[in-house]
């Protein structure tokens, strides 16, 4: 059975999503996941406007690599842990459209060069057998080496973060059944690995709203290398004074510094048409911290205050960040954006962090965005942010946590991460909550994290304000998450709790979640105790090692936690027979009574449960 991932439009859940859920559920049962509930496959994750196809399920005469769960390998970093390597002239991958599309976005990897600075390449695109165009590729934004925070120097050690994405808008729309081939012709890249392709019906560019102020009226020019940031600044200032919107027409604009916004709307013709690029491409609210800059780009000064009433919509920010410098605020969106601000329908790529937001501030909605190929986090709510809703976003190939709340200095509180899809964070977790109060993670789908983390993480770490109130983890699906930690050299859980700074005393409700095809253990407790955690409805379907890995004692309650397909034992437990006595047994639990204590074992994956690639609810 092909593993097409069927997606629907942002903000609209249609019959196509129900069909996708039925398909995914049937595959889970076929793959040995009998008993996986419909909730695992329906109404979770982001609704997005594209159909995703895996290269290994397309027609090909090239080499399929994987499945392989090993970190820092091409197959291990691929979606579903499989990909296709075009390793010579005439090698191809050919996709068949399952719905009409006028665009293509390809996740691929090229080799690096000896200096670590990357190489450029190309593939030929054929449509129904006719050469249509060339697709430009580069490894400039991939391949990092050594340990955190990583470098571009191959001498620092084994590489990772191999993949990048490139997109193309066709001249016309093609119907379902059209064959789209990516082929290595003479003069193209001699070696390229294709992970997947997204096909989308983009449609025409949006028109300028009546009464808005175009950045081109203030001197911004498209398609050249001149610095358009001063023109953007002037347009923003004029729009703020006049109570009008700023219009970003179709074209690519180069920004030499971040644009600061407050009580203003920036609207583009669509994220496939209006593009902000350049060395400092970014739009920030007030509250931006000082940036150290780099030898290449000067740092921005601190901007005091907090912005309110900002809307950012309908454009792309595609930067030029090719190295991680943590003191450099080279992010796409940042600062403080409160007072009912909205960030929606943006395409954020090749910056350090998609959205790094600094509080304290209250009231923000982040919805319907694509956050791709970052060197660090996808989105981080940093210190004292409240009443933020982060919903219906699609994230892939971040360099650190996909979505995070970090309550450094001030507690993040009353925030929600919901209906997001977060795949392939190359470091850390798909979704993480570091301290804070009364925050919620619900209805998300996460998959395929790579190192030093798991799918869903709740912790007192990084000097965060300790967890308090009630943290809610509800109706999430995690697939192939949890890893062999490269530092610890033992497994990290798909769902894990860490009291590293202090014992976790705030209440945590874990309700109606699904952990599928876990790479190592499903649930982990480590460092200090987690004393008030309540499980109610948790399906563990396949785990390489254990259902529970107990390296600290939990307290609370456990109900309807059912484990099947466990590779080694129900529990890793060297703490003694009372390790789980603090969890009141409320019934309905099964599949995890056996125990193990000893050397860390290799995972065991029953053949029937290995590598289902469908991601539930997407």
Secondary structure, DSSP 8 states (H G I E B T S, - for coil): ----B----TT---HHHHHHHHHHHHHHHHTT-TT--GGGTSS-S---SEEEEEGGGSEESSEEEE----TTSTTTTSGGGEEEEE-STT-EEEEE-SS-EEEEEEEEEE---TTSS--EEEEEEEETTEEEEEEEEESTT--EESSTT-BS-GGGS-EE---EEEEEEEEEEE-TT-EEEEE--TTS-SSEEEEEEEEE---S-----TT-EEGGGGT--SSS-S--HHHHHHHHHHHHHHT--EEE-SEEEE-SS-EEESS-EEEES-TTTEEEEETT--EEES--------SSS-------S-EES-EEES-EEEE---S--TTS---SEEE-EESSEEEES-EEESSS-SEEEESSEEEEEEES-EEES-SS-SEEEESSEEEEEEES-EEE--SS-SEEEE-BSS--BS-EEES-EEE--SSS-SEEEES-BS-EEES-EEE---SS--SEEEE--TTB---BSEEEEES-EEES---B-TTT-SB--SEEEEESSS-B-SEEEEEEEEEEEESS-SEEEEEB-EEEEEEEEEEEEEESSEEEEESS-EEEEEEEEEEEEESSEEEEE-S-TTTTTTEEE-S--BS---EE-SS-------GGGS-----TT-
